[in-house]
Amino acid sequence: MSGTVNELPRVAFFDFTSCEGCQLTVLDALQTHPELLKVVNIVEFREASSARSEDYQIAFIEGSCTRPGDEERLRKIRETAVYVIALGACAHLGGINAIRNRQPLLDVRQYVYGDKAEWYDTYPARAIDQVIQVDAVIPGCPIDRDEFVRVVTVLLQGRQPKLPDYPMCIECKLHENICVYERGQVCLGPITRAGCNAICPAYGYGCEGCRGLVSAPNMESFQEVLAQHGLSQAEIDEKLSLFLTNQTLLEKELVHG
Amino acid sequence: MSNLKTIPKTALNEWVQRLRRRFRVVGPRPKNGQFVFAEIETAVEMALDYPTTCMPPKKYLFPPQETLLRYHLDGSHIQAVIETEPTVIFGIHTCDVQATRLFDQIFSQGFADQHYRARREDIYLISIECMAPCTEHAYCHDMGTSHLPEAADLHLTDVGQMYVVHVNTPKGESLLADTLAEPFTADWQPIYDRVIAKKMEAFEKRLDFEVTELKELLRDGYSSPLWQDVGDDCLVCGMCTQVCPTCVCFNMEDEADLTQTEGQRTRTWDSCQATTFALVAGGHNFREARMARQRHRFMRKGKYMHDAYGLLGCVGCGRCGSTCLVNITPIKVLNALYQEQHAEQIESDVPEMELSYEDVTARSAGVAVDLHAGACENNGRTHPH
């Protein structure tokens, strides 16, 4: 697979509305897995290089689409790249940027930009696949570096990367963490896609759902569990909107008007 | 018939030290307010009076993830990976020993699993008698696993200053050789009997029926509306299968390295509660409903495994009930099923002739009801045979 740099698949990284923490994790992965540089040619990566390129096969996109102006840039990436991969919770779900989607947008803009609110043409935060077709997703806030390496490996084999599609509780049990609920707190583990090695519960903190919902979660029963553990409906909605606004609340609004 | 000995509690530490010269010794240890099986260096690290552990010691016999073979992608090299480490599991409860018996059956029947067999040969079990039910969800007494002094290689019963030791196998004998074990004299018998009698008083029956009725109960209850209620509640978090000492389903995957020169095949625990577990080619899912997945779990524990391996798939440890956030516990579900059937019997003068799913499949296929267990193997990644 490895060859001269010019023969290697050309990879580019792009960022939209995000903290760029996922790209920092990629940078970290390049240090722990330097062999990555033997199999790909990174032609654009703002975190590590000032090089720019309009010729690439694999595009990693961090961040969510939050402005009309983002759309054209996204479409251009889609036209150029063979594979487009959403990198991290913002690109995958809209991320924490989507918290604002629950509130009147003008209020949000005024809160952030004050009397300059009108100057900014920001709109509800969307996941990248709500704008262009995405071929694969690496979830998480930030991404898991081992998962990043796995996804790259599989992509280079021409296969579709497969994410775990079971809840985080399964991994949490393997680590023999004490259940966060037994410690009197709540945790989104039962509805959240695994793959993070249950890192938050391992450190005693409840899952916030940054990897998104697992397929077919039982939301109704889960919300009852949250209520039994003392959360009001407003607190439940808040809990489900840190990372999951676009997956839960908007869906609910669409369904229930 | 086991050979009886005694060993003073004061000798425990020395015994563990001697074992550690030959083995990795694992035992129940406290961790973050619960208990886990982990390696120990001294006997004092163990809490032998632990109620139960978060995860069963199954992880030593059947690791959550193991490499089965390694290969070069050009085909020049392919090698099975058999990794074992002589291990003593100290202080395993008898319910978990019973689960080990089931695993021995599962991995030996038909195509014997060389990875399991090699590991199993290197594992020595020292069980300990439970003196009281560990949790409100345990029903080992109903399942016949609360008192099995002859199941492990060695079995310890706490009789005060001493442990009475059942020496059951040559492996067990080898663990006791060169220790401070003393003979079990006739004086010990009444003391031992008294301890066991007192223990038995502490265990009450928690099921409304006999374990011998369990298979029929599940067979007749296959179409019960109760499963829908269970499915409505179930979070499909999969914790019940993770903590189960008898869950054995796994997934297999091949993974190549970044440079695509070497690869390995790994076996990872799977859960029948995951949505994708019964997903097959073409996007078909033959247990898409939560209700179907939970029912399958109960059927497998209480019926299918017995059909296939001659041992029940539940040992009554109660871990699944303790871990469930929506209180789906075997005691609750099975008793409700029993009461439902019992009530039906009283109500109806004429016996109902409605056929269960099981009757239909068994008749149409013209083979034994074991078909069920077979059906879920068809996606090639579930139950080992």
Boltz contact constraints between the chains, C-beta under 6 A:
constraints:
  - contact:
      token1: [A, 1]
      token2: [B, 259]
      max_distance: 6.0
  - contact:
      token1: [A, 1]
      token2: [B, 260]
      max_distance: 6.0
  - contact:
      token1: [A, 2]
      token2: [B, 259]
      max_distance: 6.0
  - contact:
      token1: [A, 35]
      token2: [B, 258]
      max_distance: 6.0
  - contact:
      token1: [A, 39]
      token2: [B, 258]
      max_distance: 6.0
  - contact:
      token1: [A, 153]
      token2: [B, 258]
      max_distance: 6.0
  - contact:
      token1: [A, 165]
      token2: [B, 276]
      max_distance: 6.0
  - contact:
      token1: [A, 166]
      token2: [B, 238]
      max_distance: 6.0
  - contact:
      token1: [A, 166]
      token2: [B, 274]
      max_distance: 6.0
  - contact:
      token1: [A, 167]
      token2: [B, 237]
      max_distance: 6.0
  - contact:
      token1: [A, 167]
      token2: [B, 238]
      max_distance: 6.0
  - contact:
      token1: [A, 169]
      token2: [B, 237]
      max_distance: 6.0
  - contact:
      token1: [A, 169]
      token2: [B, 238]
      max_distance: 6.0
  - contact:
      token1: [A, 169]
      token2: [B, 239]
      max_distance: 6.0
  - contact:
      token1: [A, 170]
      token2: [B, 238]
      max_distance: 6.0
  - contact:
      token1: [A, 170]
      token2: [B, 242]
      max_distance: 6.0
  - contact:
      token1: [A, 173]
      token2: [B, 239]
      max_distance: 6.0
  - contact:
      token1: [A, 173]
      token2: [B, 242]
      max_distance: 6.0
  - contact:
      token1: [A, 173]
      token2: [B, 243]
      max_distance: 6.0
  - contact:
      token1: [A, 174]
      token2: [B, 64]
      max_distance: 6.0
  - contact:
      token1: [A, 176]
      token2: [B, 36]
      max_distance: 6.0
  - contact:
      token1: [A, 176]
      token2: [B, 54]
      max_distance: 6.0
  - contact:
      token1: [A, 176]
      token2: [B, 55]
      max_distance: 6.0
  - contact:
      token1: [A, 178]
      token2: [B, 32]
      max_distance: 6.0
  - contact:
      token1: [A, 178]
      token2: [B, 33]
      max_distance: 6.0
  - contact:
      token1: [A, 178]
      token2: [B, 34]
      max_distance: 6.0
  - contact:
      token1: [A, 190]
      token2: [B, 235]
      max_distance: 6.0
  - contact:
      token1: [A, 190]
      token2: [B, 237]
      max_distance: 6.0
  - contact:
      token1: [A, 215]
      token2: [B, 275]
      max_distance: 6.0
  - contact:
      token1: [A, 216]
      token2: [B, 275]
      max_distance: 6.0
  - contact:
      token1: [A, 218]
      token2: [B, 235]
      max_distance: 6.0
  - contact:
      token1: [A, 218]
      token2: [B, 236]
      max_distance: 6.0
  - contact:
      token1: [A, 221]
      token2: [B, 233]
      max_distance: 6.0
  - contact:
      token1: [A, 221]
      token2: [B, 235]
      max_distance: 6.0
  - contact:
      token1: [A, 222]
      token2: [B, 235]
      max_distance: 6.0
  - contact:
      token1: [A, 225]
      token2: [B, 325]
      max_distance: 6.0
